[in-house]
Amino acid sequence: MSRISVSLRSHLLTVWTGLLLALALFGLYGAYVVITQGLIVTGMNNMVVWGLWIAADLSFISLSAGAFTVSALIYIFRLERFKAIGRVAVFIGLIGYTMTMLTLVLDIGRPDRFWFPLVNWNVTSVLLEVFWCVTLYTAVLVGEFAPTLSESGRLARSAAVTKLARGLHAIMPGLVAAGVVFSFLHQSSLGALYSVVIGRPLWASFELPFLFLISAIAAGPSLTLFALLVTSRFARADLAPRDSLVGLGRMIGVVLLVYLVLKVWNLTLSTSVSTASRNDLMALLAGTPYPTVIYVVELGVGVILPAAIFLMPRLSRSGRALLVASGAVIVGLIVDRWDVTILGLIAYDMPPVSFVKGQGLPQLSPLLGTYVPTWPEWATVIGAIAFGLLVYTYGIRRLPIFKAPHPGPS
């Protein structure tokens, strides 16, 4: 493996690193305020108990799904052409899960009790399964990334480390298989957290766990593709064969079409939600900006546009088109996770009579609550993102993430 040389002039790299450090310190100060003063400093309340942190966590986890998706393509489906992007996918996944933990530890309100689920098992809670799968999958990611670390610096000269790396290489297919199982479980269970709440018209849906899983399978590789394309431009070299990127894009395009069909079914024809519930939801949405956000931004920009680019042979071979398409999928995923989390909480509760006796639409009541993230919430999320970008910037310059770059412009 060869280290890449990112073609930023030293002062530009210094500015970039300094900016990220400043934002990370800003996030650290926001975390200090939250820990010392409590959740009272957030915009959450008794009606809106989840906010920006959960929306960010769900986005980070879904955008990290490129790790298990690309690893599965390489080690389970034996698609050798994706080996060139395997390490960067795992690296981004490990960074994403670390960012998730940084924000989630604040959201629980008692960071000192983060370890309680290890010993206190609430077997009736979906969150217990999510906790254990996320924990175990993070350990799997560490195992998958360890061989990359073993090839860098002084570690590469250690016989013991080399022996350990060879052992990990030998069991890599097993690690990847375990990672796929853990990922499928917790990516879908994050949707199940919402779908079991039958009193919420946006959440009470049998399809939601599948929507979460399928969107993650599309969005995770999209982030990997986006990062590769951007890094290639700075490195002024193709860091992965173009056929690998095009093939990954086509896979994403097919997954997006599957997601689109299921999403439209969920919003219009699904029998898992009562007619009254769906009608109430549509009536509620009619008075808010959410129909435009859902249909135009989430589905139009985040699904239909990139699917068309990925699946059109001429566009799919254009680096700029791939960059636009992968970026659009990322935006669509983030919007979806925000919509599901926040809209589902601020929407009114429907009287039980509309479910049980089917007496038609109840009189629409005002939204249960409003939610505007406060500066500590924004600071900590921005700080977590800055941390992730710092680690990625260091990694691509100092670790053997990529094979020897192919000469020529990206």
N, C-alpha and C positions, 0 to 999 in steps of 0.2 A: 504494500500500500504506500502511496505517496501523499504527502500533505499538499493541500492546494494552497495557492498563493492568491489571496483576495487582492485584486488590483485597486485598492484604495490608497491614495496618498496618505502618508503617516499622519498629517494634521487632520485629515477628514476622519480617519479611523479614531483619532484621539477625541475629536468632537462627538462622534457617534457613541463611543464608549462612555465619555463624560456625561452625555445626555441620559443614557440608560442608567448610569450610576445615580444621577440626580433623581430620576424618576423612581428608582428602586428605594432610595433613602426616603423619598416622599411617601412611598407606600409603607415603609417601615415605621415612619412617624404616625401614619394613619392607623396602623396596627396597634401601636402603643396607646393611642387614644382609645381605641375600642377595648383593649384589654384592661385598661385602668378605669375607664368610665362605664363600660358595659354596652349592651345593645341599645341603650336609650339614645346613643348618638347616631343611630341609623334611622332611615326613613320607614323602617318596618313598624308594625303595630299588631294589635290582637287580631285584626282581620287579615292583614297582609303579613304573614309570618315568614315568607320566603321572598327574597328580593334579588338585587343585582348579584350577590355572591353566588346564589344557587344557579341563576341563569348563566353566570360565567363558568361555574363548575361544570354544568352540563355541556357547555360549549367546549371547554378544555378537554373533557373526557371524550366527547364525540370526535373532535378534531385530532385526537391522538390515536384514533382507530386505524390509521394508516400502518401502525406497527404490526398489529395482528393480521391485517388484511394482506400486506405485502409479504410478510413472513409466511403466511399460509400459501400464497402463490408460489413462493420459492421452495419451501420444504415439504409441503403437503401435495400441491399440484405439480411440483417439479418443473416449473416454468423458469428455466435458467436465465432467460433474458431479463428478468427482474432482479437478478443478484446485484447488479450495479447500484440499485437504489435501496437495497435491504438495510444497510447500516444507517443511512440517514433517516429512514422511516422509523427504525427502532429508537434512534437518538431523539427524534422529535416526540415520539410517544412517551419516552421516559421524562423528558422535559415537561410535557403536558400534564402528566399525572402528578409530578412534583408541584406544578402550579396549582393544580386542583387541591392538593393537600394544604398548601399555604393559605388559600382562601377559605377552605372548608373548616379549618381549625378555628377560624374567627367566628364563623356562622353558628357553631354549636353553642356559643355563649360561655362555655366553661372549657377553655383550651386545655386546662390541666387535667381534664377527664377524657381526653381523646382516646385513651386506651381502654375505657370501660367496656366497649363491645367485645374485647378480647376475652373477658372473663364473665361478663353479665350478658347472657344470651336471651334476647326477647324473640323467641322462635315464631311469634305471630307477626313480626314486622318484616316487611320487604327490605327495609334498610339493613337488617342484619346480613342478609344475603349479599346486598350491594357492598357493604363494608368488607366482608371477607373476600369477595371476588376481586374488589379493587386492591385490597392489601396483597393478596396472593399474586394477582397479575403484575403488580408493581415489582414484586420479587422476581417474577419471570422475566420482566423487562431488564432488570439488573443482570440476570444471568445471560440474557441474549446479548447485552451490550458489553459484558465483561471481556470477551475476546478482543473487541476493539481497543479497550483500555490496555490490554496485555501487550499490544503491539506498539505502544507509545512510550517514549522516554526511557527511563531506567527500568521500567517494568519489562520492557522487551528483552533486557539483558539478564533477567532472572530466570534460572532454570525451573524453579518451583512454579513461577507464574506461567511460564510457557507450558509446563505439564498440565497445570490447571486449565489453561485455555484449550489445550487439545482435548481434555476430558469434556469440557463444555461443548466443543465442536461435535464430539461424538454423540452427545445426547441432545443436540440442538433440535432435531425433528420432534422429540418427545416434549421438549420445552415449548416449542411452537404449538404443538397440539394442545397442551395444557393451557397455553395462553389464549388460544382460540375458544376453548370451552369457557374459561373464566370471562373472556370478553363478551361472548354471546350472552352469557347469563346476566352480567351487570349492565351491559348496554340496553338490553331489553327490559330488565327489571327497573331501570330508571324511568321508563315509560309506564311500567306497571304501578309505580308509586302513585301516579296520577289516575290511572284508569280505574282503580278500585274505589275511588271517591265518587259514588253515584249521584251525589247532590250537586255536582258541578257539571254543567252542560258541555263544557269544552273538554273535560277530562274523562267522563264516564264512557269510555270507548274501548271495545275489545281490540281494536286495531292499533292503539297507541304504542304498546310495547314493540310491535313489528315496525311501526313507523320510526321509532327511535333507533332500532337496530339497523334498518336499511339506510336511513339517512346518515348514520355514523359510518357505514361501510362506504358510502359515497364521499362524505366530507373528509374523513381521515386521509385517504389517498390524495384527495384534492389539495390538502395542506402540504403533504409531502411533495407533490408535483409543483405547487406554487413556490415552495422554499427552494427546490432544485433549480427552477427557472430563474428566480431572482439571484440566487448565489452564482449561477453560471454566468449571468451578466456581469457581476462584479469580478468574477474570476477570469472573465474573457476567455472561457473555454467551456466546451460541453462536458459537464461532469458525469453525464450518463448518456448512453447511446440514444439517439432520437427515437429508434424503434421501441425502446423500453418506455419512453414517455408517451408515445402515441398509443401503445398497447394499454398502458395504465389508463389513459384518457378514455379509450373505448370501453374498458370495463366500467369506469365511472359512469359513462353515458348510459350504458345498459341498466345499471343499478338505479340511476335517476329516473328512467322510464318506469321501472317497477314501482319506485316510490311515488311517482306522479299518479299512476293508476290507483294505488292503494289510498293515497291522500284524497283524491277526488271521490272515491267510493266512500271514504270515511266522512266526508263533508256532506254528501248528498244522498247516498243510497244505503248506508250501513244500517243493519237491523240491530246492532248491538247497543244503539242509543234509541230511546223512545222517541216517537214522532214529536211529542210535546217538548221534549228536551231539545231536539234539533231546531224546532220552530222558535222556541224561546231564545236559543243561542243566535239564530239568524236575526231575530228582531232586535236583540241587544246589540249585535254587531252593526246593524244598520245605522245606529246613532253614534258610532265611534269611527275613528280612522282605521280600525282593524281590518275591515274587508279589503281596503286598498293594500294594506301591509301584507295580508295573507296571500291574496290572489296576485298582486302585481310584484311585490318584492320577493316574498318567499317562493312562490311557484313560478312566476314569470322570469324574474332575474335569477333566482337561486336554483331552478330546476330546468325549465324549458329551454332557456337561452344556452346554458352550458351543455345540456344534452345534445342540442342541435350542433354545437361546435365540435364536441367530442366525436360525434358519429358521422360528421361530414368529412369524407376523405381529404378533401383539399384543405379545409380549415384545420383539421386535426394535426396536420404536419407543420403548421405555422407556430413558432415559439410564442409570438405575441397573442395569437388566438388561444393557445393553451393557457397562457398566463391569465387572460381575461376570464376564460371559462372556469379555471380552478378558483380564482378569486371570487367569482360570482357564487360558486357553490359554498364557499366559506361564509360569505355574507348571508346567504339564504339559511344556512344552518344556524347561525347566531340569532337571526331574526326569529326563526321557528322556536328555538329554546326560550327566547324572551317572551314570545307570544303565549306559549303553553304555560310557562311559570307565572307570569304576571297577570295576563288576562284571566286565567283560571281562578286567580285569587281575588281580583277586584270585582269580578262579575257577581251579580246577586245570586242568592239561593232561591230556588224555585220551591214553592210550597209543596209538601208531599202529596197533596191532593191531585196535583197534575200528573203524578206518576201512578198513584194507586187507583184512582177512580176515573182517570182520563176525562176530566170535565173541561177539556179545552185549555186555551192559553190563560194563565193567571194574569192579573193586572201587573204590568211591568213596574218593578220597584227600582229605586235608584241603585247605583253601584254600591256594593258593601263598603268599599274603601278606596282610598287613593294612595298612590305610592310614588314618591320621588326620591331617588337615591341621594344620600347626603355626601359631603365631601370625603369623610373617612371611608365610605364604601367605594367611591370612585378612586380614591388614593390607593387603597389596598389592591384593587383589581389592576389598576395601571401599574402599580409596583410589581405585582406578580408577572404581568406581561413583560415588563422591562427586565426582570430577573431571567425569564425564559429566553429573551433575545440576547441577553449578555452571555448566558451559557452556550447558546447556539453559536454566537459570534466567536467565542473562545474555542469551542469544539471544532468548528470547521477550519480554524487556522492552526490548531495545535494537535489535533487527534487525526488518526488515519480513517476518516469517515468515508472518503471517496477513493476509488481506484485512480490510477494515474490519469489526469485529464486528457481528453482527446483534443488534439490541436485544432484550432479554428474557432471562429466566432460562434456564439450561441445562436 
